[in-house]
Amino acid sequence: MKQIKPDFFIIGSPKAGTTALYAYLANHPEVCMSTDKEPNYFSKEQIEAQALYYKKKNVKTQDEYLQLFQAKEGNRIAGECSVSYLFYPGVAEKIHQFNPKSKIIISLRDPVQRAFSHYLMDYSLNLVTESFDKIVFEGEKDEKLKLYYQQYIQLSHYPEQIKRYLSVFPKDQVLLFIHDNLIANPNEELKRLSHFLGINHTSSTGNLEQRNVTASAKSPIVKWLYKQEQFRKFVSLFLDQKMRSQLKSKLFSKNNLPKMTLSTKEYLNALYRPEVQELEKITGVTLSNWCK
């Protein structure tokens, strides 16, 4: 194996198909993906300054970062997937300084759906116990809830985040995906991705598998275990996808998950709708089915 410098970045947003994109590329014979899916190298200072509750160990030095990219025979390009890169100011400039020819991949989802899906993920991992309603309506001013409010509500404010990257990188170095299209037309969307990265699109890698489908633990013990990052890494490393699916079907249930209230949905739709219209102007993508 030889070390290879990353030249493309999947930067977000969370809960919009980025894990599936990472998995697709990690299985591609021409691509070397980072061994740590989310190294957060270019956003580590902001994450640590906030003491973000995910408690993930982030990569701190460039030597440590570059060690994550060990190319196998046939690998021509390398990349990583840190969804924190989209939200934090200054990251676009850091990536550009690292490699001005970097290709940037962004996947977006209806902001209301993304926000609630993010909440459900954290709820299922026992990282949050407060209700979604309380976070939405009190989180901006409540010191104890502000990081949850950031992760669910502020991360869905897309226009400013997108404009930061477009102000640093040329448009032809930025590729935008819409989550609904990824799910509905995976083969066509992955062809776009392959063309953008200059790699072959083959039938052996032509499917996009949905990852991180959220469900809630059936017991407090399982909920506690899945809160531990090391346990989740163990499951990911030593169980294949089929075994993980079987395990989750026995230990988790979607029926235990909270539901979003109609009043909260209507409030969030109204909150994000003007930004969706702004995003359409920025990207030229029609998003009329969002915030309905």
ZIHU-V66870 format. One record per helix or strand of 3 or more residues. SS is the DSSP state (A for helix, B for strand). FROM is the first residue (numbers start at 0). TO is the last residue. If there is no record, write none. Layout:
SS_FROM_TO + SS_FROM_TO
This chain:
B_7_11 + A_17_25 + B_30_32 + A_40_49 + A_61_65 + B_76_80 + A_83_86 + A_90_97 + B_102_107 + A_110_123 + A_131_137 + A_145_151 + A_153_155 + A_157_165 + A_170_172 + B_173_177 + A_178_183 + A_185_196 + A_202_204 + A_219_226 + A_228_237 + A_240_250 + A_253_255 + A_261_282
